[in-house]
Amino acid sequence: MIRLTSNIVIDKYKFAGVVNCEVESGWDMLTDTAKIEIPRRISWEGQPLVFGQNPILKKGQNVRVNLGYDDNNKMVFEGYLTKISTNNPCIIECEDAMWLLKQSIITKSYKSVTLKTVLKDMLQGVIQFEAPDVNLGPFRISKATIVQVLDELRNTYFLKSFIRDNKLYVGLAYWPKLQTEHKLSFLNHVVTNDLEFIRKEDVKIKLKVIVIKKDNSKVEYEYGDKEGEERTLHFFDISKATADKTAGVEIERLRYEGYRGSITIFGAPHVRHGDVVNITDEFYPERAGRYLVKSVATSFGMSGFRQKLELDSKV
């Protein structure tokens, strides 16, 4: 019989069992989060774990969450303790290394700057990063946290940010070198789903391309179907011809025939956002396909071990 097993480490303390654990992870979330439920009155050698004048668990401590079956555990979260509730069971809330980037306020102004320079100046060795060579033009930071700046980069320049293995990745939503491909079958792996299979001719896409000029002014172009699903792309100082070509490629990519929605699978294989899932359907073989994973919601506890995968475009 398969056993659920966990190894959760907070600071130097190890928890072999918890009431429940939930982890939310995705490239469009900025911050991955975890919630760990433990009994309220638990103690360590007579010292209270979360209550009293000198509790063992405190804000800012390192947290690592490893979950699996039969002691074959995989790390599904790494970060910091950010909040402890007074409920029963007690709920420990955690954030990944983005929490570190929320602790200081910075002000900076550039007449013209690259993304890498902004990140280097902001991070100052706090965390390693990877980013493409992108010219941002004039750029100003006024009394903002690093995470607020990353959010601005996401909203204005369409540059995604996430933490993976304590390293900050800025720019792409999907990094090929971080990807693992998993084979999943509806018969053996999928517990539930809210998928909808849509044929290519039924897909309607309305694409907006926003081009930011060197003087920070913006030009907007629209493509595709007026009544379609809206998507937006941001670029810095590209020509109209380049915008037209890029929009055509993107619309073609989004008009794929395949599944939209999410699937819930068991706890294995361990899937991370950015991975590729190769789905086979035993009853409808023609609906097989490879899909990018946008986000993963993991739940572990008395109700079992599940991963809810939000699918993105077809590969």
Long-range contacts (C-beta under 8 A, 24 or more apart in sequence): 2-69, 2-70, 3-69, 3-70, 4-67, 4-69, 4-267, 4-300, 4-304, 4-305, 5-67, 5-68, 5-69, 5-70, 5-71, 5-72, 5-73, 6-65, 6-66, 6-67, 6-68, 6-73, 6-300, 7-66, 7-73, 8-36, 8-63, 8-64, 8-65, 8-66, 9-62, 9-63, 9-64, 9-66, 10-57, 10-61, 10-62, 10-63, 10-81, 10-92, 11-56, 11-57, 11-61, 11-62, 13-44, 13-56, 13-57, 18-300, 18-301, 19-89, 19-301, 19-302, 20-89, 20-299, 20-300, 20-301, 20-302, 20-303, 21-65, 21-67, 21-298, 21-299, 21-300, 21-301, 22-297, 22-298, 22-299, 22-300, 23-65, 23-76, 23-77, 23-296, 23-297, 23-298, 24-295, 24-296, 24-297, 24-298, 25-76, 25-77, 25-272, 25-273, 25-295, 25-296, 25-297, 25-298, 26-162, 26-273, 26-294, 26-295, 26-296, 26-310, 27-160, 27-162, 27-173, 27-174, 27-273, 27-274, 27-294, 27-295, 28-154, 28-160, 28-173, 28-294, 28-295, 29-162, 29-295, 30-98, 30-147, 30-150, 30-151, 30-154, 30-161, 30-162, 31-95, 31-96, 31-98, 31-99, 31-147, 32-77, 32-79, 32-95, 32-96, 32-98, 32-162, 32-163, 33-93, 33-94, 33-95, 33-96, 34-63, 34-65, 34-77, 34-79, 34-93, 34-94, 34-95, 35-91, 35-92, 35-93, 35-94, 36-63, 36-65, 36-91, 36-92, 36-94, 37-89, 37-90, 37-91, 37-92, 37-301, 38-89, 38-90, 38-92, 39-88, 39-89, 39-90, 40-86, 40-87, 40-88, 40-89, 40-90, 42-90, 49-90, 50-84, 50-90, 50-92, 51-86, 57-81, 57-84, 57-92, 59-83, 59-84, 63-92, 63-94, 65-94, 67-267, 67-298, 67-300, 67-305, 68-267, 68-268, 68-270, 68-305, 69-267, 69-268, 69-305, 72-268, 74-270, 76-270, 76-298, 78-165, 78-166, 96-163, 97-127, 97-163, 97-166, 97-168, 98-147, 98-163, 100-126, 100-127, 101-126, 101-127, 101-145, 101-146, 101-147, 101-150, 101-168, 102-145, 102-146, 102-147, 103-145, 104-145, 104-146, 105-143, 105-144, 105-145, 106-141, 106-143, 106-144, 106-145, 106-146, 106-149, 107-141, 107-142, 107-143, 107-144, 108-140, 108-141, 109-139, 109-140, 109-141, 110-136, 110-138, 110-139, 110-140, 111-138, 112-136, 112-137, 112-138, 112-139, 112-214, 113-137, 113-138, 113-139, 115-153, 115-159, 115-170, 115-171, 118-149, 119-168, 119-170, 122-146, 122-149, 123-168, 127-163, 127-166, 127-167, 127-168, 128-166, 128-167, 128-168, 129-167, 129-168, 129-169, 129-170, 130-167, 130-168, 130-169, 130-170, 130-171, 130-175, 131-159, 131-169, 131-170, 131-171, 132-171, 132-172, 134-159, 134-171, 134-236, 135-236, 135-237, 136-236, 137-212, 137-213, 137-214, 137-215, 137-216, 137-236, 137-237, 138-214, 138-215, 138-216, 156-212, 156-234, 157-212, 157-234, 157-236, 158-232, 158-233, 158-234, 158-235, 162-273, 164-272, 164-274, 173-274, 173-294, 174-274, 174-292, 175-274, 178-272, 178-274, 179-274, 179-275, 179-276, 180-271, 180-272, 180-275, 180-276, 181-275, 181-276, 181-277, 181-278, 181-290, 182-269, 182-271, 182-275, 182-276, 182-277, 182-278, 183-277, 183-278, 183-280, 184-263, 184-265, 184-269, 184-277, 184-278, 184-279, 184-280, 185-279, 185-280, 185-281, 185-282, 186-279, 186-280, 186-281, 186-282, 186-283, 187-282, 189-265, 189-266, 190-263, 190-264, 190-265, 191-264, 191-265, 191-266, 191-306, 192-263, 192-264, 193-261, 193-262, 193-263, 193-264, 194-261, 194-262, 195-259, 195-260, 195-261, 195-262, 195-263, 195-311, 196-259, 196-260, 196-261, 197-258, 197-259, 197-284, 197-287, 198-257, 198-258, 198-259, 198-260, 199-257, 200-255, 200-256, 200-257, 203-228, 203-229, 203-254, 203-255, 203-256, 203-257, 204-228, 204-229, 205-229, 205-231, 205-251, 205-254, 205-255, 206-230, 206-231, 207-231, 207-232, 207-233, 207-247, 207-250, 207-251, 207-254, 208-232, 208-233, 209-233, 209-234, 209-235, 209-243, 209-246, 209-247, 210-234, 210-235, 211-235, 211-236, 211-237, 211-238, 211-243, 212-236, 212-237, 213-237, 221-247, 223-247, 223-248, 223-251, 224-251, 253-313, 254-313, 256-313, 256-314, 257-314, 258-287, 258-289, 258-291, 258-314, 259-287, 259-289, 259-291, 259-311, 259-314, 260-311, 261-310, 261-311, 262-308, 262-309, 262-310, 262-311, 263-308, 263-309, 263-311, 264-306, 264-307, 264-308, 264-309, 265-306, 265-307, 265-309, 266-304, 266-305, 266-306, 266-307, 267-298, 267-300, 267-304, 267-305, 267-306, 267-307, 270-307, 271-296, 271-307, 271-309, 272-296, 276-315, 277-309, 277-311, 289-314, 289-315, 290-314, 290-315, 291-315
